[in-house]
Structure formats: structure tokens, C-alpha cells
Amino acid sequence: MPTTVISGFTHNFLGKAPVWYKQVILLFLVINPIVMYLLGPGVAGWLLIGEFIFTLAMALKCYPLLPGGLLAVEALLIGLTSADAVYHEVLTNFPVILLLMFMVAGIYFMKELLLVTFTQILVGVRSKSALSLLFCSAAAVLSAFLDALTVTAVIISVAVGFFSVYHKVASGKGYQQKDHNTNSDDEVIELHREDLENFRAFLRSLLMHGAIGTALGGVATMVGEPQNLLIAKVVGWDFAGFFLHMAPVSIPVLFAGLFTCWALEKLRWFGYGGRLPKPVRRVLEEFADNEKARRTKSDQAALWIQAVAAVILVFGLAFHIAEVGLIGLLVIILITSFTGVTDEHQIGKAFQESLPFTSLLVVFFAVVAVIHEQHLFKPIIDYVLALPEGQQPGMFFIANGLLSMISDNVFVATVYISEVKQALDAGSISYEHFQTLAVAINTGTNLPSVATPNGQAAFLFLLTSAIAPLVRLSYGRMVVMALPYTVVMGGVGLYMVTHAF
């Protein structure tokens, strides 16, 4: 093979990922068959899990679908699982795939309504503490019924729009100027630099409050997070049943999270408390009024259609009129039909956010198939189930929480709920206790996972979005700003799991 071809292959493999990362993945692929041959499938299976978690933790270096998918394919080739076992896992969790395919896309067509809502909140509330509470609580309520990624995307869109507007003004241009580089402060007038930095701090805190809100609301309902639906299907809960079982934990955590939001703004700790400068507010209010005046009758009609679709969505979920994903498909059909969205490519954009993660979820199920085929988690589950019954929910909460801080919570929840279901089927635990453990698993994967961007998809989405570099929101800063929430939400969640049942 010519040297140029080898060089091209090396360059193309995993694209722009760092060279050291590519080397690590290649090392994984080389040593797995050797370990399988020398030490057996048990050790090889645990090694594969560690490698897969590594790809999730390094999601900022390379999207986990690629390296994780290579590992899953190799697991099939060396006999750690079979294609039939993977298909069985996918088929069992098909409602979750439907949710991601259609519900996320359905909410995409409601973005205008959500943008208007958050815009009115931002320019209409002058108290920063009240504004933060509204952002956090609005994100929580929306995430309980809608997709957390879409809610986060809307908040990001609002922030990017307003930052761009003021950045243009601060650079001596009108906010209607189209060609402007918001990534550079070279043109910013010296007089406006301090206001711009204060505006960055203001937006950083709002973005973090909003992202935390998606976790506070996402834990409460069956559709709040993808793993919630998976757990609900395994346990046999409908929408109302899921909410009622989670309420003893999710409601106290919600109030504790909102109190933390208010306290952080008052105390101005951990990077919170940034206020909106008056010159910036005047510019944003003028911009919002201008946008409202430009709204046509067609635009207003579209907003009403989206609002009606939102009501249908909420009632459809509450009364479980159909599978969750099918309700999402209904939302797509209703909104596109009555707002004039008829172009195939325009509709296709709605699926761009959901399908990569849907593909990654299938890879999750391949790794879960390895765990089931090799019975890897059975000793751990047996150990926890051997503890006094009152200690088991707390242990599951802690185990899920710690792993969800560094890994994707869908993967963690899938593994643990599947193993506990096997214990139920074997007669090791009662159905009542199984439901308690399901609450511990769901809250354990949702609440402590706010500690890092790796644990929450909404956090990772925020970190990799266009707004993060604009407002100087780095990985380290996100971890620091999330720390008080992690302690409060994790602590209150653990206490309620251990004392409310």
C-alpha cells in the first residue's frame, strides 16, 4: 500500500480527533481479541464496558457513535454477543427509539413559540433573581413534557440572538447588520467593553439555570428524558403512574433546586449573580419591540397552531392516547400541515438533532447485550440485593449517580433497570420493591449527572453550541457552576430515596 494512501487513512480515521485519541481507540481494537482469547469473555466484556465509557467521557474529542460503534462491531465479531441479542435489545426498547425519532422532531416545529416565550421572559422581568427563577422553572416545566435538548436549543437560540444584537451595537453597528463576527471583540468600542463582559456573565448564569431546569423537570415524567421512558416500559408505568411514583423525590428536589437558583443569584457565588447592564437592556427591548412589530398575520397564525399542538401534546401524554413517539409524529403532522411547511428538505432538518443520538442509542443496546450475554453485572446486583432491603434504594442511587457523572445516563439506566428486572423475574424481589428500586435508578441517573457535561445531554449540547465560546463558558466553568446544584439535588434526592419509601 503506498505511503500516501496510509497517510490519508491515518488522517481520515476519526477525522479531527486528537492523534492520541485515535491511538487509544486503535489500541482498544487490537487488545480486545487478545484479552478475549487469553482471559475469556468475562474479562473482555468488562474491558469493553470501560472502553465504551471512555468514549462517552471523551465525547468532546469525538462523537461516541463512531468509536463506540467500532467497539460494538468488534464485540459481535469476537463473540461477546450476537446480532440476534442486539436486535432483541433494540426491539425491547423500540418505544424509546420512537420517542427520539419523532418527539424531538415534533418539538423542533414548536421552536418559534418557545422562542417568543423565553424572549418575553428575558426582556419583561427586571429582577435578576426572579428572571433566573422563571428561566429555571420554565425550562423544568417544558422539559417535563418536551425534549430537554430542544428546550436547551431554544434557550441557546435566544441567548445567541440577543448577544449578537448587542455585540453589533457595541461594535458601532446597527443590530440589523447582517455581516458581523460575534466571535471577535476587536471592533468593540472601548466604552462598551465592560457592559459586554457583564452581559456575558449575565447570559452564562441564565444558560446554566436553564440547563439545570431541564434536569429538574426531566426527572419527573415519562418523557422528560429518554431513559425515563425506557424505565417506565420495563416497570409498566403509564404517564400518570410514572409521575406519581417519582413525585416523592422529584417534587422536593424541584423546590430545593429552585431555592438554590434564588440563593445563588442573591449570594453571587460560583459565578452567578451577573446583572444585565441598563444600556444592554435598552438595546434588547428595542430589538424585541421591532421583532414583534414585524410579525405578520401568517407568523401569528403559526404561533397559535403551535400553541394548540402543545395543548394536544400535553393531553395526549397525560391520558396516554398512544405511544409517546406516535404522539410526536402527530405533532409533526399537525404543525407542518397548518403552517405551510411542505418541503421535504425543510421537514428533514427537524430530524438532524435526533437521529445521531438515536444511532448512538442502538450502540448502547449492543453493549447492553454484551452485559446480558456475559452476566457481567450479576455479581454487583446480587451484592446490592443481599443488603437489607432499606439500604438497597440508596445504594442504587449512589451507584447510578457516580457512573452517570462520567457516562451517559441512558446507558447507565438501561444497564441497571435490565439487571433489576431479571432479579424480579427470578423471584428475588417483590414487584413493590422493584418499583422502589426503579425510582432510585431513575432519580440516580438524572440528578447527580448534572455534575459534568458528560452526564447530561443538555449540558453537552450547551457546551458544544455556538453560544459557549461567545459567553466564555468552558468545561471547567460549567463544572464549577453546576457544583452547588449537584450537591443540593444529589443530597436531597438521596435523602428522599432512602426515607420516602
C-alpha positions in Angstrom: 0.0 0.0 0.0 1.5 3.4 -1.0 2.7 5.7 1.8 0.3 8.4 0.6 -2.7 6.1 1.0 -1.6 5.1 4.5 -1.1 8.7 5.4 -4.6 9.5 4.1 -6.1 6.6 6.0 -4.4 7.8 9.2 -5.7 11.3 8.7 -9.2 10.2 7.9 -9.6 7.8 10.7 -11.9 9.5 13.3 -11.4 12.8 11.4 -10.3 15.8 13.6 -10.0 13.8 16.8 -6.6 14.2 18.5 -3.9 11.8 17.4 -3.5 10.4 21.0 -7.3 9.6 21.0 -7.1 7.8 17.7 -4.2 5.7 19.0 -6.1 4.8 22.1 -9.1 3.6 20.1 -6.8 1.6 17.9 -5.2 0.1 20.9 -8.6 -0.9 22.3 -9.5 -2.6 19.0 -6.2 -4.5 19.0 -6.2 -5.8 22.6 -9.8 -6.8 22.9 -9.5 -10.0 20.8 -6.2 -10.9 22.6 -7.9 -10.5 26.0 -10.9 -12.5 24.8 -8.5 -15.3 23.8 -6.2 -15.3 26.8 -8.5 -14.3 29.7 -12.0 -15.2 28.5 -15.3 -13.3 27.7 -15.9 -12.1 31.3 -12.7 -10.0 31.4 -13.1 -8.9 27.8 -16.6 -7.8 28.5 -15.6 -5.6 31.4 -12.8 -4.2 29.4 -15.3 -3.3 26.6 -17.5 -1.5 29.1 -14.6 0.5 30.4 -13.6 1.4 26.8 -17.1 2.4 25.9 -17.5 4.6 29.0 -14.2 6.2 27.9 -15.7 7.1 24.5 -18.7 8.7 26.3 -16.5 10.6 28.7 -14.4 11.9 25.7 -17.5 13.0 23.7 -15.9 16.4 23.1 -13.0 14.8 21.3 -15.1 12.7 19.0 -18.9 11.9 18.9 -19.2 8.5 20.7 -21.2 6.9 17.9 -18.0 6.3 15.9 -15.5 4.8 18.4 -18.3 3.2 20.4 -19.8 1.7 17.2 -16.4 0.2 16.3 -16.2 -1.4 19.7 -19.7 -2.7 19.4 -19.0 -4.2 15.9 -15.8 -5.8 17.3 -17.8 -7.3 20.2 -20.1 -9.0 17.7 -17.1 -10.3 15.6 -15.3 -11.8 18.6 -18.4 -13.4 20.1 -19.1 -11.3 23.1 -22.7 -11.1 21.9 -24.8 -11.9 18.8 -26.7 -9.9 16.2 -29.9 -11.6 17.4 -29.2 -10.5 21.0 -28.7 -6.9 19.8 -31.8 -7.0 17.8 -33.8 -8.2 20.8 -32.5 -5.3 22.9 -33.4 -2.8 20.2 -36.9 -4.4 19.8 -37.5 -4.3 23.5 -36.6 -0.6 23.7 -38.3 0.4 20.4 -40.6 2.9 22.2 -37.5 4.9 23.2 -36.3 5.0 19.7 -39.7 6.2 18.5 -39.5 8.9 21.2 -36.2 10.2 19.9 -37.1 9.9 16.2 -40.5 11.7 16.4 -40.9 13.6 19.6 -37.7 15.6 19.3 -38.5 16.4 15.7 -42.1 17.3 16.7 -40.8 19.8 19.2 -38.5 21.3 16.6 -41.6 22.7 14.8 -42.6 24.5 18.1 -39.4 26.5 18.4 -41.0 29.8 17.3 -43.5 29.6 20.2 -40.8 28.7 22.7 -38.5 31.5 21.4 -41.3 34.0 21.8 -42.0 32.7 25.3 -38.3 32.9 26.5 -37.8 36.3 24.8 -40.7 37.8 26.6 -39.4 36.5 29.9 -35.9 37.9 29.3 -37.0 41.4 28.4 -40.1 41.6 30.6 -38.6 40.8 34.0 -36.1 43.2 35.6 -35.2 41.4 38.8 -32.3 39.0 38.1 -33.4 36.6 40.8 -36.9 36.5 39.5 -35.7 36.1 36.0 -33.4 33.2 36.9 -36.2 31.5 38.7 -38.5 32.0 35.7 -35.9 30.6 33.3 -35.2 27.6 35.6 -38.8 26.8 36.3 -39.9 27.4 32.7 -37.2 25.0 31.5 -38.3 22.5 34.1 -42.0 22.6 33.2 -41.2 22.4 29.4 -38.7 19.6 29.9 -41.3 17.6 31.8 -43.4 17.4 28.6 -41.0 18.2 25.8 -37.5 17.1 24.9 -34.7 18.6 27.1 -32.4 19.1 24.1 -34.9 21.1 22.3 -35.7 23.3 25.3 -31.9 23.9 25.7 -31.7 24.6 22.0 -34.4 27.3 22.3 -32.6 28.9 25.3 -29.3 28.9 23.3 -31.1 30.5 20.3 -32.4 33.3 22.5 -29.0 33.9 24.0 -27.2 33.8 20.7 -29.7 36.2 19.2 -29.5 38.7 22.0 -25.7 38.5 22.3 -25.4 39.1 18.6 -27.7 42.1 18.7 -25.8 43.8 21.5 -22.4 42.8 20.1 -23.2 44.6 16.9 -24.3 47.7 18.7 -21.2 47.6 20.9 -19.1 47.4 17.7 -20.7 50.6 16.4 -23.1 48.9 14.0 -26.9 48.7 13.9 -28.4 45.4 15.1 -29.9 44.8 11.7 -26.4 44.5 10.2 -26.1 41.0 8.7 -22.3 40.6 8.2 -20.8 40.6 11.7 -18.3 38.4 13.5 -19.5 37.9 17.1 -16.5 35.7 17.9 -14.1 38.7 17.9 -14.1 41.7 20.2 -11.6 43.6 18.0 -14.3 46.1 16.8 -16.0 46.6 20.2 -15.8 50.2 21.3 -13.9 50.7 24.5 -16.9 52.4 26.2 -19.0 49.2 25.7 -16.4 46.6 26.7 -17.3 46.5 30.4 -21.0 46.2 29.6 -20.3 43.4 27.1 -18.4 41.4 29.8 -21.2 41.9 32.3 -23.7 40.8 29.6 -21.6 37.6 29.1 -21.7 36.8 32.9 -25.5 37.5 32.8 -26.1 35.1 29.9 -23.8 32.4 31.4 -25.8 32.3 34.6 -29.1 32.2 32.7 -27.9 29.4 30.4 -26.8 27.3 33.4 -30.1 27.9 35.3 -32.0 26.9 32.2 -29.9 23.7 31.7 -30.3 22.8 35.3 -34.1 23.4 34.9 -34.2 20.7 32.2 -32.8 18.2 34.6 -35.2 19.3 37.4 -38.2 18.8 35.1 -36.8 15.9 33.1 -36.7 13.5 36.1 -40.4 13.9 36.9 -42.2 12.5 33.8 -42.0 9.6 31.5 -41.0 11.7 28.5 -38.6 14.1 30.4 -35.5 12.0 29.4 -35.1 9.1 27.1 -34.1 6.7 29.9 -37.4 7.6 31.7 -39.5 6.0 29.0 -37.2 3.0 29.0 -37.7 2.6 32.8 -41.4 3.2 32.5 -41.8 0.5 29.9 -39.8 -2.1 31.9 -41.8 -1.4 35.1 -45.2 -1.0 33.4 -46.0 2.6 34.4 -48.1 5.0 32.2 -47.5 8.8 32.2 -49.6 9.4 35.4 -48.2 6.4 37.2 -44.6 7.4 36.4 -45.2 11.0 37.7 -46.8 9.8 40.9 -44.1 7.3 41.7 -41.4 9.9 41.1 -43.2 12.7 42.9 -41.9 11.9 46.5 -38.4 12.5 45.1 -38.8 14.8 42.1 -41.1 17.4 43.8 -38.8 18.1 46.9 -35.8 18.2 44.5 -37.6 20.7 42.3 -38.2 23.1 45.2 -34.6 22.6 46.5 -33.3 23.3 43.0 -35.3 26.4 42.6 -34.3 27.6 46.1 -30.6 27.0 45.1 -31.2 29.1 42.0 -32.6 32.0 44.0 -29.8 31.7 46.7 -27.0 31.7 44.1 -28.3 34.8 42.5 -28.6 36.6 45.8 -25.2 35.5 47.1 -23.5 35.7 43.7 -21.5 32.6 44.4 -20.0 30.1 41.9 -20.1 32.6 39.0 -23.7 33.5 39.4 -25.3 36.9 40.1 -24.3 38.8 36.9 -26.8 41.7 36.2 -28.0 43.0 32.9 -26.5 46.4 32.3 -29.0 49.2 31.6 -27.6 50.1 28.2 -27.8 46.5 27.1 -31.4 46.2 28.3 -32.4 49.3 26.3 -31.0 47.8 23.1 -32.7 44.4 23.7 -36.1 45.9 24.5 -35.9 48.0 21.3 -35.0 44.9 19.3 -37.8 42.8 20.8 -40.4 45.5 20.1 -39.1 45.7 16.5 -39.4 41.9 16.0 -42.9 42.0 17.4 -43.9 44.8 15.0 -42.5 42.9 12.0 -44.5 39.7 12.8 -47.1 39.1 10.1 -50.6 37.6 10.3 -49.1 34.4 8.9 -46.5 34.4 11.7 -49.1 35.0 14.4 -51.3 32.2 13.0 -48.4 29.8 13.1 -47.8 30.6 16.8 -51.4 29.8 17.5 -51.2 26.5 15.7 -48.0 25.6 17.7 -49.8 26.5 20.9 -52.8 24.3 20.0 -50.4 21.5 19.1 -48.7 22.0 22.5 -52.0 21.5 24.3 -52.8 18.4 22.3 -49.3 17.1 23.1 -49.8 17.6 26.9 -53.2 16.0 27.0 -52.0 13.2 24.7 -49.2 12.3 27.1 -51.3 12.7 30.2 -54.0 10.4 29.0 -51.6 8.1 27.1 -53.8 8.1 24.0 -51.0 6.5 22.0 -47.3 5.5 22.2 -45.2 8.6 23.0 -43.3 8.6 19.7 -46.6 8.4 17.8 -47.9 11.5 19.6 -44.7 13.2 18.5 -45.5 12.2 14.9 -49.0 13.7 15.3 -47.4 17.0 16.4 -45.2 17.0 13.3 -48.2 16.3 11.0 -50.5 19.0 12.7 -47.9 21.8 12.8 -46.4 21.3 9.3 -49.9 20.9 7.7 -51.3 24.1 9.2 -48.2 26.3 9.0 -47.3 25.7 5.3 -44.2 23.6 5.8 -44.4 21.3 2.8 -40.9 20.9 1.5 -39.2 17.6 2.2 -35.8 19.1 3.0 -37.3 21.6 5.3 -39.0 18.8 7.3 -35.8 16.8 7.2 -34.0 19.4 9.2 -36.2 18.5 12.2 -34.6 15.1 12.4 -31.0 16.2 12.3 -30.8 16.7 16.1 -32.4 13.3 17.0 -31.1 10.7 14.6 -27.4 10.8 15.6 -28.3 10.2 19.2 -30.8 7.5 18.1 -28.0 5.7 16.3 -25.8 6.0 19.4 -28.7 4.5 21.5 -28.6 1.4 19.3 -24.9 1.1 20.0 -25.8 1.4 23.7 -28.1 -1.5 23.3 -25.3 -3.5 21.7 -23.1 -3.0 24.7 -26.1 -3.9 27.0 -26.5 -7.1 25.0 -22.9 -7.9 25.9 -23.6 -7.3 29.6 -26.6 -9.6 29.5 -25.0 -12.3 27.4 -21.9 -12.4 29.8 -23.9 -11.7 33.0 -21.3 -9.0 33.9 -23.4 -7.0 36.4 -25.0 -10.0 38.1 -22.4 -10.1 40.9 -22.9 -6.4 41.6 -26.7 -6.7 41.6 -26.6 -9.8 43.8 -24.4 -7.9 46.3 -26.7 -4.9 46.5 -29.8 -7.2 46.7 -28.1 -9.1 49.5 -28.1 -5.9 51.6 -31.0 -5.1 54.0 -34.0 -4.0 51.8 -34.0 -0.5 53.3 -30.4 0.1 52.2 -30.8 -1.0 48.6 -32.5 2.1 47.1 -29.8 4.4 48.5 -27.0 2.1 47.1 -28.6 2.1 43.6 -29.0 5.9 43.7 -25.3 6.3 44.6 -24.1 3.7 42.1 -26.1 5.2 39.3 -25.2 8.8 40.3 -21.5 8.2 40.3 -21.5 6.4 37.0 -23.8 9.0 35.4 -21.4 11.8 36.3 -18.9 10.5 33.8 -21.1 8.5 31.4 -24.3 8.9 29.5 -27.3 8.4 31.8 -29.3 6.5 29.2 -26.6 3.8 29.1 -26.4 3.6 32.9 -30.2 3.4 33.4 -30.5 0.8 30.7 -28.0 -1.5 32.3 -29.3 -1.2 35.9 -33.0 -1.5 35.2 -32.5 -4.5 32.9 -30.5 -6.3 35.6 -33.0 -5.5 38.4 -35.9 -6.7 36.1 -34.0 -10.0 35.8 -34.0 -10.2 39.6 -37.7 -9.6 39.6 -38.3 -12.3 37.0 -36.2 -14.7 39.0 -38.4 -14.1 42.1 -35.6 -12.5 44.1 -37.5 -9.3 44.8 -41.2 -8.3 45.0 -42.9 -6.0 42.5 -43.4 -3.3 45.1 -39.7 -3.3 45.9 -38.9 -3.4 42.2 -40.8 -0.2 41.7 -38.9 1.5 44.6 -35.6 0.4 43.0 -36.8 1.8 39.7 -37.4 5.2 41.3 -33.9 5.1 42.8 -32.4 4.2 39.4 -34.3 6.9 37.5 -33.5 9.7 40.0 -29.9 8.4 40.4 -29.2 8.7 36.7 -31.0 12.1 36.3 -30.0 14.2 39.3 -26.2 13.7 40.2 -25.5 13.6 36.5 -25.6 17.4 36.3 -22.1 17.4 37.8 -20.4 17.3 34.4 -21.4 17.9 30.7 -20.7 14.1 30.1 -23.7 13.1 32.3 -26.4 15.3 30.8 -27.0 15.5 27.1 -28.4 19.0 27.5 -25.2 20.2 29.2 -23.0 18.6 26.5 -25.2 20.2 23.9 -24.8 23.6 25.6 -21.0 23.2 25.8 -20.6 22.3 22.2 -23.1 25.0 20.9 -22.3 28.4 19.3 -23.1 30.3 22.5 -20.5 28.7 24.7 -17.4 30.4 23.2 -19.3 33.7 22.9 -20.0 33.9 26.6 -16.8 32.2 27.7 -18.5 29.1 29.0 -15.8 26.4 29.3 -15.9 22.8 30.5 -14.3 23.7 33.8 -16.5 26.7 34.4 -19.6 24.6 33.8 -18.4 22.0 36.4 -17.9 24.8 38.9 -21.2 26.5 38.2 -23.0 23.1 38.4 -21.3 22.1 41.7 -23.9 23.7 44.1 -26.7 22.2 42.2 -25.0 18.8 42.2 -24.6 18.8 45.9 -28.2 20.0 46.6 -30.0 17.9 44.0 -27.9 14.8 44.8 -28.2 15.2 48.5 -32.0 15.9 48.6 -32.6 13.1 46.1 -30.6 10.6 48.1 -32.4 11.6 51.3 -35.8 11.2 49.8 -35.0 7.9 48.1 -33.8 6.5 51.5 -36.6 8.0 53.6 -39.7 8.4 51.4 -40.3 4.7 50.7 
